[in-house]
């Protein structure tokens, strides 16, 4: 049997807005993926540690506080340092258009704004997961 | 509300109308949906008539504004006397930048202030704490000490304008900053007015910016109630909030039931402490969301007023003012779309109109660009102008509760009240509000509703203009607010200087006194005020309480 895609849905930083993260976590689970949700208030170290422990293929970051340029980038950097560049990183939240290209360059492969269809996230992950 | 004979006649005519008029017409021209539902998934009939409200007694259940049960409003003259307060939630970057924005808003006709704090402040951390990384000034203003509070309100007449502060975990400390700042400016603490949100229950339920576990949090809140009515009598010591519950994905009925349920929980805790209900209840205030279903929102506010008055009376309140549900409203941030952001202006107008028709005391209208970033100056101005158009041009302020007596509105108001009591029964069965939080009851209810709603949008069962219908592929042209990049550095330098220049022995002494008091059961407000007056920072003061009370970790449920 083929191994299911394993996804870590994570909430970095102090932001408590978890509606989107929870909806996406459920949608990915309903699409047949294995989902681990970190809960709130995670540091980059905690997220990467969990990603390693859980041997995930995808890390989905959700942040609505505006700190994505720092906190998303912290996570991608640390993943690279730990030799986990094969993990697909995606993110969502209140992210201005002009930040998206910079985040992509830093290793966040897909950015999903409010109003995204969950199926689009599922499709993106299936298409881009590296394994 | 109507005599039996008359009702029989209406019933017969309505039934005839259905047979001879409605159904034949519907057969020829089908309705565009099988089933019509509001946002709480209540089925809505094609028509409401006197039959639907026949069980209501006008004098007992509806009554007059300014009189029990206050369904039609808490003031007899309503907006004919005084308009609602135009209060835009605002804060970003450093205290200097936000101070400028406040002056701008006041210059453009805003009548009350409302402070948005950044995440470190909401969690009681100073800007230079490691966990503050990346968050400085991002979704609110950074306030780490009395010094920052002085700058935030410099040149603003805080003896005249009232200020609402969205702060919960460290509310007592931030309130102390505000009081201390007023005192240092020579303003009597008895005349300053405003609100602290201070509603920790909805933090556990939905918004998640909690610090301490429930019990010590509730103790701190009761401390502020007591200190408030004794010392700062014009202050609303809590704003019991449904807003965040709704933003997290609840239905309107859940928002109503969970929020007013929280309100009663605070009353019970304060009474358990020995406070007299008529001393503190007049300073309890509320905060609701204004979402998309126009009539459902109006019914929600009306129902909330009636339920609160009834319940407070049951708990023994005698003063009329104790029974009044005064509330602020904010239009629904979660309803804004990042697609075609300009059309959010229209959404916000309708939501704001619902809040006004529901009788709000104070209103925030969201800016069109908030699904993308913090609002630009122009976007905020348009949002404020939206309120002004409703107030000055629409004519809806001419009479009190203009929708009162509508068969549909009165039926829906009653229905929402009934469902609120059903939710309370469920909570009661779980052992009450705190056990229900610990068991994840609210969190699960909200997550389920949020997921169901999202799936309906994705299946096009609900249409969101610009998202799943009427889409456009166009570049988004919204000017994005640029923040001063030097702000964080300036703030950290200010903190360093503050820690060097102040009397550190005095700070230590005050923090130790607070620690000792926190271990006992005295009211902590005077101790906190001493700390902030000596320029102890938010982080330092909060750390003392963290040491004594511990920190709350929530169960992650999705």
Interface residues (C-beta under 8 A of the other chain):
Chain A: X9 X13 X14 X15 X16 X17 X18 X19 X21 X22 X23 X25 X26 X27 X37 X38 X39 X40 X43 X64 X65 X66 X67 X69 X70 X71 X74 X94 X95 X96 X97 X98 X113 X114 X115 X117 X118 X119
Chain B: X119 X120 X122 X123 X125 X131 X132 X133 X134 X135 X138 X139 X203 X207 X208 X209 X247 X248 X249 X334 X336 X337 X338 X339 X370 X371 X372 X373 X374 X447 X450 X451 X454 X455 X458 X464 X466 X467 X468 X476 X480 X554 X555 X556 X557 X558
